[in-house]
């Protein structure tokens, strides 16, 4: 009894440790490439589904993919309808672990031959440099998975003799419910549906349970895997909660479909065993797992957009619009958190440009004052969130993004202080001499807002820079001209000073708007001032 319990616990532990090392190693080795691929290839629900499937097959963890997607949608990297497709792909991709266990882990005794792989991976982790250390971690994890399966298999052989779960009800509602609850609890306790499925496959292979019980256990594991995503969304932003709800509803609906159609699935698997040569036992169970998840995808994927809109209506956005991407759950991933602040700064800048544009049109009033207050609150919240992002080493890419965003916050704060110009600046803007500079500022603001919102041509930053330089040139030309005319008696000193104040205000507005565009929407290159 003691030997059996030790082997079962050790086998599950080795499998979980191997999965964790494999997932962490692959994410560290190719995580940024996987992140870019996941974000880039999610334009439609079908593409999002393909990306989710591929990434989950690579990292061998649907929970890791789901948690990452929750972070991406919170940061604004993915739109919510795209995440629905990714979640479906993650659910299908995780069935790949079952095939590895069924085809390799149980049919071929790889535990002994995996030992050198663990050793090689450990030495790479200790002695290699750079990304190769992470690859070594992944190799060691891959080897531990098969050692864990072999240990688990040895424990299950003793388990079948002591506890014969096959004597439990195998059919009917009671039997299916008990087995599904066991699978769900196993997944929650292990925090891995892959480990629960591997344990089920091993139990089936050793005869501890029958096929129908194993099928119900797998269904329960598929539903239980949603718990990790749900926990990650607790206290998170509205998009994070929407993603977790989509994951729960999809897997729950798929599980219900699998239970209702279980006799049909069992019949089809029997036909495949007879006519297609499908191996009975673990391989057939892996095929069943893939089949019922795939059926759920076929039903739900064409309705991904209506499904996402339904969830959006049930969970409306409640956070302030300008800072809705600033979710504290992103702080564990500095790269994603910095992208969230960049998007918040971009949207705040667009709103600020709009308020300034209205002021130039003489539309300043109570609504614009309310928007100005919301902008101040958004800047305060963004600075607070930015300060909590963990430090990144200078030689890592996010460091440049951090410095650029600090510049952007500085320029936005300065621009925000100019939303309500002092004196009679706004009244002077209608003067003939100042009107060309007003038109130049309007061009900068409109082009900058369009660029930050993704609606401008590819060279919009260069156009904004040229407009800012032209604006600075106009001020340098007009300032001495105003002073000469006043000295010649062509205008009063007060009017001249008000005109110069208006020119200075326009110049600084255009300058700060250009710098914000550069640091938020551009490459954040070192500052070079065309304005004086």
Secondary structure, 3 states (H helix, E strand, C coil): CHHHHHHHHHHHHHHHHHHHHHHHHHHHHHHHHHHHHHHHCCCCHHHHHHHHHHHHHHHCCHHHHHHHHHHHHHHCCCCHHHHHHHHHHHHHHCHHHHHHHHHHHCCCCCHHHHHHHHHHHHHHHHHCCCHHHHHHHHHHHHHHHHHHHHHHHHHHHHHHHHCCHHHCCCCHHHHHHHHHHHHHHHHHHHCCHHHHHHHHHHHHHHCCCCHHHHHHHHHHHHHHCHHHHHHHHCCCCHHHHHHHHHHHHHHHHHHHHHHHCHHHHHHHHHHHHHHCCCCCCHHHHHHHHHHHHHHHHHHHHHHHHHHHHHHHHHCCCCCCHHHCCCCHHHHHCHHHHHHHHHHHHHHHHHHHHHHHHHHHCCCCCHHHHHHHHHHHHHHHHHHHHHHHCCCCCCCCCHHHHHHHHHHHHHHHHHHHCCCCCCCCHHHHCCCHHHHHHHHHHHHHHHHHHHHHCCCCCCCHHHHHHHHHHHHHHHHHHHHHHHHHHHHCCCCCHHHHHHHHHHHHHHHHHHHHHHHHHHHHHCCCCCCCCCCC
